[in-house]
Amino acid sequence: MTYQRKLSRSQNQVIASVAEYLDWDIALVLILYLIISIFRAAFPEIIVYIHTNSSL
């Protein structure tokens, strides 16, 4: 059995609207959305790591 995360209807509508507005493929907008989500989640840890390992 495979796990598949489904986006909510509102997320699908936003991604489709952005793709239509930019005249891009929906798959490209979805990939960008996933990349931004990953970096947004990792950003606080990166700041803490830089702060704790700085030699000021």
N, C-alpha and C positions, 0 to 999 in steps of 0.2 A: 504494500500500500504506500503510495507516494503522498507526501505532504505538499499541498499547493495553497499558498496564501492568496486570498482573493481580496482585491481592493474594494472598498465600499463604493456604492453608487455615486456618491458625491466626488470621491477621488477620481473615479473614471470620467465623470463629466468635466472636471477641472482639467485633467490631462488631455482629454479630447478637445476641449475648448482652446487650450494653449497651442496644441498641435495645429488646429485649424487656423488660429490667428496668425501663427508664424509660418503657416503653409509648410509644415514639417510632417514627417511620418510619425504616427502615434508611438511606434516602438522606440524611436529616438528620444522622444519626450519622456517616455517611461524609463528608459535607461538613465537619462539625466536626473530624473526624479529620484531614482534609487541611489545614484552616486551622491547626490546632495544630501539625502537622508543619512547615508553612511557617514559622511564627513561631519554632518551636523551633530550626530551622536558621539563621534570621537573627539570633537573639538575641545570640550572641557578637560578631558584627560590629557590632551596634548599640552594645554596651557599649564596644568599642574606639573606635568613632567618637565617642561622647560623651566618653570619657576623653581622646582626643587633641585634641579641639576645645574642651575646657573651659578657661576663663580663670581658673583659681584660682591 
